[in-house]
Amino acid sequence: MQATLSEQEVIRREKLAELRAMGIDPFPAPLFEITHTAEQIKRDFTLETADQFKEISIAGRIMGVRDMGKANFAVIQDSTGRIQIYIKQDEICPGEDKSMFAIVWKKLMDLGDIIGVKGYGFITKTGETSIHATSFILLTKSLHPLPVTREKDGEVFDAVTNLEFRYRQRYADLIVNPAVKDTFIKITKMKNAIRAFLNERGGIEVDTPVLQSIPGGAIARPFVTHHNALDIPLYLRIANELYLKRLIVGGFEWVYEFSRNFRNEGMDRTHNPEFTVLEFYVAYKDYLWMMDTTEQLLEKTAIATNGTTVTTVNDVEIDFKAPYKRISIYDAIKEHTGIDISAMDEEGLRGVCRQLHIEVDPSMGKGKLVDEIFGGKCEKHYIQPTFIIDYPIEMSPLTKKHREKEGLVERFELIANGKEIANAYTELNDPIDQRERFEDQVKLMERGDAEAMYIDYDFLRALEYGMPPTAGIGFGIDRLAMLLTGQVSIQDVLFFPQMRPEA
């Protein structure tokens, strides 16, 4: 934390003391009634509608001031945007007492202060819709200077480009960069559209444990903690899959959850150790049905978020209009490497990795090797939404064997803009087969694979009661948000991305 105050911070604290000495509370408790927003006034005020704006009460943060002597123009910002106010000494302070304007407004107020303004709407000589202030009140004194910005012709030019600052002090980033708030509003629209789609089709939103005795449902490295009362190790969930499938066993036929997941792995522009996943599971369906449903869901969600199925990332247009291309993972690898690996064993795959200059280690089994080849040489080529289907069984310990193709499972990943945004299966519901798959994962763990799955004996017991044929999917919500808001870094779609401790 900051040990000493800057010159500006010292000055603002001196102003704070002066205000209090004048009997003005810089952090008043009373409620300030708001009747209008900046967006509403700028949108609806005209000379014909002026009567509707004779009594305006608005609150916002001071973002700019133009001193014209006994009159000032200022810009305030509320949650909907910015609007200009006109404030004149003789109207704010009639008679002899000029303290509210000459002392409070001109001397003791700062950029960043939050004020309440009462007045009426008007249009300036330059044609700008504004508020003519008849009174104002200080609602919050800002003790820390805002990052520097400048404004011209209504457009804000951001002088704050330091990503470290923007991600660490997101609250300041939101104040000075209106487009940042717009991004997060779009993300809310996206999530609401997904919920509406699922609810309309009978989905039930549920909650499952974040602290788990076994980190199951995915192949990943977990965070470990300790429960003092029970004196046992616990894991932050890496996925909620096994708990949602327990609910399918219990008789629910369509469940979903927006879950906060945690994986103790690397950080980059598409990975954060804490992230949001949507998973849903539907009884009596398979992965073919899930592909059709995914296309419908994403098409509707894109339209709800942006008004169109097309989004633009780095000047590349990506269209979520159905249908999407479908290609098997083996065919995708053959298409982009020229090598058919479909009949290869582990040693053959290692040879291919050497040939393609893909770095691997002895702990990797067949499934990991195939994943490394696809990730290293193929994934980046799929810009438009594409289903990569029919994976080898070694890559998918929770997936039902393919009904027609030996050695494969009924699984797909949805790739867009060169990254996975969804992963889905026809779920494995044979408890004996599932136990054998878990045991294969233990063997990988013994070889040093830190991401291999544990055996979840309670989940196996649940399957023994009988889980109906089921389709399940997990969406990377943060990656989907990146696509639909045109962002290239996951940090730009998280309010508070994980960062190193501040020096």
N, C-alpha and C positions, 0 to 999 in steps of 0.2 A: 504494500500500500504506500501511497505518497507520504513522505515524512514531513516535508515542508510545503507551505502554501506558495503559489505563484503570486506575482504582483496583482494580477487581476482578481484572484481569489481573496486577497487581503482587502482590496478596495471594496469588493462586494460585501464582505463582512462588516466593513465600516458603514456602508450604506444601510445594512440590516440594523445596526445599532442606532443610527439616526432615525430610521423609521419608527423603531420602538420608542425612542425618546420623544417622538412627536405623538405618541399614543396610537400609532397605526400598527395593527397586528399583521406581520408579513406572511403569516400562515393561518388565516382566519378559519374558524370552524363553521360558520353559518353556510347553509346551502345556497348556491347561486342558481336561480331558476333560468334555464336556457329555453328560448322560444324558437330560435332559428340556427341553422348551420351555414357555414361559408358556402358550401356547394349549393344549398337550397336558394340562398340569396342571389348568387351569381347566375344560377340557372333560370330563376323565375321572375326576378325583378325587371320590370319595364316601366315606362312612363304610365302605361295603362293599368299596371298592377300596383302602382306606388302606394295606394291606400292600404294594401295588405301588409306593407312594411313600414308603417308609421311608428310602430313600437317594437323595436328589435332588442332582444337580449341575447348576447352571444359571449362565449368564453373561448380564449385561446392563448397561445404562446406568442410573445412579441418576436418577430423574425427580422424586422427591419424598421428603421425610423429615418424620415427626412425632416430635418429641423428647418422651419421657415419663420423663426422668431416666435410670434404670439400664436402661431398655428403650426401644427405638425401633421404630416402624413405618416402612417405606420402600417405595417403588414402584420396581421396576426394569423396564426395557424391553429385550426381545430382538427378534429379527427377526420374531417372530410376534405380539407384543403386549406388554401390561403385566401384572405380577402383584405382589401385595404380599408383602413379607417381614417377619418379626418377628425382631428381634435383641436379645438380652438380655446385659448385661454379665457376669453370673455364669456364663453358659454359654459365652460366647466366651472369657472370661479367668478360668478357675477359679483359686482360690488368691489370692496376693498381687498378682501382676502384672496390672494393669488397663490396661496401655498400649495394647493393641490396640483396646480399646473407648473408653476415656476420652480417649486422645490421638489415635489414628489415625482411628477412626470419627467421634467427636464433634467433633474439632478440625481434622483435616487432610483430611477427605473433603468433596467438593463435589457439587452437582447437575451431572450430565454425566459424572462419573467412571464408568469401566467396571469392574465387579467380578465376581469369581466367588464363588458362594455354594454351600455344601453344607448340607443339612438334610433335613427331612421335611415332608410335606404335612399340613395341618390346616385346620379351618374355624373362623373367629373367632366370637365371641358374636353379632356382627352378621350372620353367615352368609356371610362372604367367604372364598373359597378362597385360602389363603396358604401361604407356606413358613416354617417355623420354622427359623431359621438356627442351625447348630452351629459353623460357621466361615465366614470370608470371606477373600478375597485381592484386593488391588488389582491390576488387570490393565492399566489405562491411566489416567493422570492427565489430566483435562481442564483445559487452560490458558485456555480462552476460555469465558465464561459463555454458557449457553443462552439463546435468546430466552425471554421470560417467557410462561408458560402457567399456567393454573390448572385444577384437576380437582375435580369434584364428582359423587358417586354413580357413579363409574366413567367419567364422560363428560369428555372433554378440551375445554376452551374455549380456543380459540386467540386469543392477544392479539397475534399477529404477522400483520398484514393488509397490510403494505407489499409490493406486488408486486415492486418493484425489489429489495428484500432477498430475497424468496422465490426469485426466478428467478436472482439472482446467487449466492446461497449456498444452492443446492439441498440440499446436505448437511445444513444446519441445518433447512431446511424439512421434510425427510424425518424428522428426529428428532422434531420437535414436532408434526407433522401426520400422524397415521397414515393418514388418507384419501388423502394424496398417494401413499404407497407402494401403497395398494390400486389406485389408478388405473393405476400402471405395471405392477402384476401382471396386471391385466385386459388391458393392451396386449400383454403376453407371451402370455397365453392366446389373444388374437386372432391374433397372428402364427403361433403353433403350429397353430391350427386351419386357417389358410390353407395352411400348408405340408403339413399332413396331407391336406387336400382335393386339392392338386395332386399330391402323391406317390402317393396312392391311384389316381390316374387316369393315371399314367405320366409325370408331369412330372419333369424333371431340373433340379436347382438348379445354376446356373453362376455364374461371376464374370467380369466384363468390365472394361476399363480405366477408372480414374477420371481419369487424365491422358490427354487426347486431342489429336491434332494438329488436328482439326476438331470444333467443338462442334455435333454433329449430333443428329438424332432428335427435335427439338422447336423451337418458335419461342420463343426467349428470349435475354436478354442474358447472355453468359458472364463468368466470372472468368478473367483471363489471368495466366499465370505464365511463367517462363523456365526451360528445361532447360540447365544450364551445360555439361554434358558434350557434349550434341548441339548446343548453341548454336542452339536453335530455340524459338519461342514454343509453349506448350502451354496447353490450356484445361481447367479442371475441368468434368467432364461435366455437361451440362444434361439428358441422357437417355441411356439405354443401348440404345435401340431398334435402331439400325443394326448394333450388334455382335451383338445377339441374332438378328437376321435373317440375319446372316452364318452363324450356327450352323445355322439352318434350311437355308440353301444347302448347308452341309457335310454334311447328312444327319440331323441331329437332328430329331425330329418334334414334340417338346414341351419347350421350355426355359423356365425362369423365373429371375428374380433379384430379390432385395430390394436395391435399389441406393441409395446415398447420392448425391443429386444436388445441384447448386449453381447458383443463378441470381442474377445480380447485379442484383437488382431491389428493389422496395419491401418494407417490412416492416409487417405489421398483424396483426390477430387471427387471420387465416387464412393468412398467408404468412410463411415464415422463409427466409432465403437458403440454408440447408442443410436438406434435408428427405429423407424416405425415400419411394421409389416401388417398388411391385411391378409388374414387367412380365412377361407371359408370352405366348408365341407358339406356335401349334399349326398344323401343316401339314394341308392338305386340309380346312380349316374356313373359315367366313365369319362376318360380323358378326352374322347372325341366330343362328347356333349360339352365338356368344360372348354374346349377350344372355341366352339360356337358361342358359348355364353361369354367368354372373355372378349371376343370380338364385339359383341353387343354392348357389354359393359364399358369398354374403352371408347367406343364410338360415341355413346351417349355422354360419357364423362367429359370427353374432349369438347363436345358441343356446349355442355353446361358450363365449362370453365372458360372457353375462349370464343364461343359462338360459331365455331367451325371445327371440322375434324383435323384441320391442318395446323401444326405448330412449327415454329422456326427456331432452330438451335444453331448458332454460328453460321447463319445465312443458309443453312440446309433445311429444306421443307420436309417434314415428316407427317405422313397422312395416316390417321387412325381409322379411316373408313374401312369397314369390312368388305370382302374377306382378306385374310393375310396369307402370305406364302407359307407352305409347309414342306419341310425337308428333313430327312433323317440325319442324325448326327454323323453317321458314317459317310453318307453321301456328301454332307457339307465338308467334311475333312478331305474326301477325295476331290471335291470340286476345287478346293483352295490349296491343296498340297500336291495333288496328282498321285497320292498314295492311298491304296485300299487297305485299311487296317482292320476290316471287319472280322477276319479269321485269325488275327494275330494273338499270340499269348503275351505274357508280361515281358519276356526277353525280346520278343519282336518289337514290342512297343518302345522299349528302351532304345533299341537300335534306331527306330524312327526319330525319337527325341534327339539322339546324337546327330543324326543326319540333318535335322531341322534346326540344330543349335538351340534346343530347348533345355534349360537347366532342370534337372530332376535330382532326387536323392533316394537312397536305398529304402526309406520307409514307405515310399509310394507303391501302392498296388496297381493293378490293371485299371481300375476305375479312375484313380488320380492321374495316371499317365494319359488316358484318353482325354480327361478334362484339361490337362495342361496343353495338349496338342490343339484341342479346339479353341481354348482360350487364347493361346499364343498366336495361332495362324488363321483362325476363321472368324471369330466373334466380331472383330472390328469391321468386317465387310457387310454386316447386316444392319443397314441404316433404317430402311423401312421395316415396320413391324413384321417379324417372321417367327413362325413356330419351328423350333428345332425339336424333332420328335424321335421316339424309339431308341432309348439309351441302353447301353450294355448293363446287365444286371449288377455288375460290380460297382457301378456309380450310384446305385439307387436302392439302399437297404430297406426302404419303407414302401416300395412300389410293387404292384402286382406284376407277375410275369406276363409277357406278351401272349395274347391268345393264339397267335399264328406264327411268330418268329422266335425260334429257339435262341436262348441266350440274351434276349432283350426284355425290356420292361415297357409298360405303357406310361410313358412320361413325356412331357414337353417342357421346354423353357421358351419363354417369349423374349426375343431379342429386339431391341430398337435402339437406334443411334449407337450401335456397337456394344451395348451393354444389356445384361439380363435384367428384366424388370418383373418377371413372374416365373414361377416354377410350379408344375402341377403333375399329379399322378392319377391313375386309377389306383386307389389305395390297396395295399396288401392287407387282406383280412384273414389269412390263414395263419393261426398262431404258431403252428409247428414250423412252417416256412419262415415266419418272422423271427422265431428263436434262432434258427440256423443263420439267418442274416446277421443278427446281433452278435452271434458267436464269431462270425467272420470278421466283424468290426473289432472285436476284442483281439483277434490275432494281429490285425493291423496296428492296434494300440501297442501291442507287445513288440512290434517292429520299430516303434518310435513315432508313430503317427499321432501327433497331439490333437488332431481334429477328429479322430475316429469316435464313433458313438459308443456310449455305455449301454449295458443291458438294462432295460427298464422292466423289471419283473412284474410290477403292478400293471403296466400296460399290457404285457403278455397275458396276465390273468384276465384283464378286461376283454381282450380278444377272444379268450376261451369261452366267455359268455355268448359270443357271437356278434360280430359287427356286420351289418348288411353291406352289399356291394356299394362302394362309395367313391365319389370323385372329390379331390381336394386341391386347393391352389393357395399359393402365397405370393402376394405382390409386394415388391419393394416400393413402399409409398413415397419415400424420399426421392428415389430415382424417377418415379413417374411424375412427381412434382417438378423435378428438374426439366423433364421433357415438356410438360404442359405450360411451364412458365418461361421456357427458353433459357434456363440457366445452365452453365457448364460446370459448376462446382456444387457439391452437396452442401457445403457451408452456407451457400446462398439461399437454401430452402429450409435451413434450421435456424430458429430464433437464436439459440445459444449453442453453437457447435463446440465440441470438446477442444480445449487448447492447453498448451503447457502452462504451468503456474506463472503468474505475472512476476517479472523480476522486481 
